[in-house]
Amino acid sequence: MSRTRVHNFSISLDGFATGEGLSVDAPFGHAGHRLHEWMTATRFWHGLGVVEQGEGAAGSTGADNAFAERHEHGIGAEIMGAGKFGPPGWQDDAEWRGWWGENPPFHTPTFVLTHRPRPSLPMEGGTTFHFLDASPAEALDTAREAAAGLDVRIGGGPTVVRDFLAAGLVDHLHVVQVPILLGRGVRLWDGLESLEQGYAVEAVSTPSGVTHLTFTR
Ligand SMILES: NC(=O)c1ccc[n+]([C@@H]2O[C@H](COP(=O)([O-])OP(=O)(O)OC[C@H]3O[C@@H](n4cnc5c(N)ncnc54)[C@H](OP(=O)(O)O)[C@@H]3O)[C@@H](O)[C@H]2O)c1
């Protein structure tokens, strides 16, 4: 059975998954890169092709890397929100093709939920962006069909992950609690009271200072 999974979803201690003031120069607003420093240090991240050749070492191979790598395995499609695909207002820019260059690190059909859909965008490396105005359940049906028996990843941002959790559509949630306080931005947990009761919850803290929380149905 194809499962619905969230991986490497990073939040501050006060529950924010992005900051305020999102723009093309600040994809996480005032949070900067602080939510993902644990991940950009890993071999997983270096292997995605988003780090320039020769930049830094080959990445860490410890516990953070072991969690991070699970993002890739057995995934046949991703669903993301309009807020992950681009900065506020990208829908007015006919040339916007996402943050990730011509070879995005998804390599599967990738469904962007938006109230202003546009024609599909085939990229290099197996990623095609499809734009959908649909409920979470409808979007999941479409993504499952495209995933051909593999799992569907819900890639964020927080609004979309929260909506899929609220609709009871997430089978596995990996949240990384980063020891910073953002104070403002978009929260993950709002409106999800007692969510944990539907899941087996495990927590592992790693030497980098983050806590990996997994919620598994
Ligand atoms: N912390 C992490 O690990 C992580 C991971 C991924 C992304 N992020 C960050 O999260 C931020 C974006 O998160 P966000 O919560 O602002 O936005 P988001 O969850 O990416 O997208 C929400 C938007 O998607 C569209 N949408 C959502 N559901 C829809 C539906 N059912 N039908 C049609 N359209 C729908 C709507 O946009 P429109 O009405 O404009 O179409 C909605 O405002 C960015 O800063 C990104 O970098 C963080």
The ligand as a Tripos MOL2 file, in Angstrom:
@<TRIPOS>MOLECULE
LIG
   48    52     1     0     0
SMALL
NO_CHARGES

@<TRIPOS>ATOM
      1 N1         10.6940   23.9430    7.5420 N.am      1 LIG1
      2 C1         10.7160   23.1460    6.4880 C.2       1 LIG1
      3 O1         11.2430   22.0200    6.5510 O.2       1 LIG1
      4 C2         10.1000   23.6250    5.2020 C.ar      1 LIG1
      5 C3          9.8170   22.7240    4.1770 C.ar      1 LIG1
      6 C4          9.2530   23.2010    3.0020 C.ar      1 LIG1
      7 C5          9.0150   24.5610    2.8530 C.ar      1 LIG1
      8 N2          9.3140   25.4040    3.8700 N.ar      1 LIG1
      9 C6          9.0560   26.8520    3.7700 C.3       1 LIG1
     10 O2          7.6800   27.0340    4.0480 O.3       1 LIG1
     11 C7          7.2660   28.2770    3.4370 C.3       1 LIG1
     12 C8          5.9950   28.0430    2.6660 C.3       1 LIG1
     13 O3          5.0160   27.5490    3.5510 O.3       1 LIG1
     14 P1          3.5580   28.1580    3.6180 P.3       1 LIG1
     15 O4          2.8710   27.5110    4.7490 O.co2     1 LIG1
     16 O5          3.6610   29.6490    3.5820 O.co2     1 LIG1
     17 O6          2.9490   27.7400    2.2010 O.3       1 LIG1
     18 P2          2.7370   26.3010    1.5250 P.3       1 LIG1
     19 O7          2.2520   25.3300    2.5250 O.co2     1 LIG1
     20 O8          3.9440   25.9490    0.7140 O.co2     1 LIG1
     21 O9          1.6170   26.6700    0.4660 O.3       1 LIG1
     22 C9          0.3790   27.1860    0.8870 C.3       1 LIG1
     23 C10        -0.2830   27.7530   -0.3580 C.3       1 LIG1
     24 O10        -0.5130   26.7060   -1.3230 O.3       1 LIG1
     25 C11        -1.7580   26.9290   -1.9800 C.3       1 LIG1
     26 N3         -2.6580   25.8400   -1.5740 N.ar      1 LIG1
     27 C12        -2.6080   25.1160   -0.4270 C.ar      1 LIG1
     28 N4         -3.5840   24.1800   -0.4090 N.ar      1 LIG1
     29 C13        -4.2660   24.3230   -1.5610 C.ar      1 LIG1
     30 C14        -5.3730   23.6380   -2.1450 C.ar      1 LIG1
     31 N5         -5.9650   22.6310   -1.4930 N.pl3     1 LIG1
     32 N6         -5.8000   24.0360   -3.3420 N.ar      1 LIG1
     33 C15        -5.2040   25.0470   -4.0080 C.ar      1 LIG1
     34 N7         -4.1350   25.7330   -3.5090 N.ar      1 LIG1
     35 C16        -3.6870   25.3810   -2.3180 C.ar      1 LIG1
     36 C17        -2.2630   28.2730   -1.5120 C.3       1 LIG1
     37 O11        -1.6040   29.2530   -2.3220 O.3       1 LIG1
     38 P3         -2.3270   30.1880   -3.4280 P.3       1 LIG1
     39 O12        -3.7040   30.4860   -2.9090 O.co2     1 LIG1
     40 O13        -1.4210   31.3750   -3.4990 O.co2     1 LIG1
     41 O14        -2.3540   29.4420   -4.6970 O.co2     1 LIG1
     42 C18        -1.6650   28.3560   -0.1170 C.3       1 LIG1
     43 O15        -1.5380   29.6720    0.3400 O.3       1 LIG1
     44 C19         8.4290   28.7550    2.5850 C.3       1 LIG1
     45 O16         9.1580   29.7030    3.3310 O.3       1 LIG1
     46 C20         9.2510   27.4980    2.4040 C.3       1 LIG1
     47 O17        10.5950   27.8190    2.1580 O.3       1 LIG1
     48 C21         9.8200   24.9600    5.0440 C.ar      1 LIG1
@<TRIPOS>BOND
     1     1     2 1
     2     2     3 2
     3     2     4 1
     4     4     5 ar
     5     4    48 ar
     6     5     6 ar
     7     6     7 ar
     8     7     8 ar
     9     8     9 1
    10     8    48 ar
    11     9    10 1
    12     9    46 1
    13    10    11 1
    14    11    12 1
    15    11    44 1
    16    12    13 1
    17    13    14 1
    18    14    15 2
    19    14    16 1
    20    14    17 1
    21    17    18 1
    22    18    19 2
    23    18    20 1
    24    18    21 1
    25    21    22 1
    26    22    23 1
    27    23    24 1
    28    23    42 1
    29    24    25 1
    30    25    26 1
    31    25    36 1
    32    26    27 ar
    33    26    35 ar
    34    27    28 ar
    35    28    29 ar
    36    29    30 ar
    37    29    35 ar
    38    30    31 1
    39    30    32 ar
    40    32    33 ar
    41    33    34 ar
    42    34    35 ar
    43    36    37 1
    44    36    42 1
    45    37    38 1
    46    38    39 2
    47    38    40 1
    48    38    41 1
    49    42    43 1
    50    44    45 1
    51    44    46 1
    52    46    47 1
@<TRIPOS>SUBSTRUCTURE
     1 LIG1         1 GROUP 0 **** ****
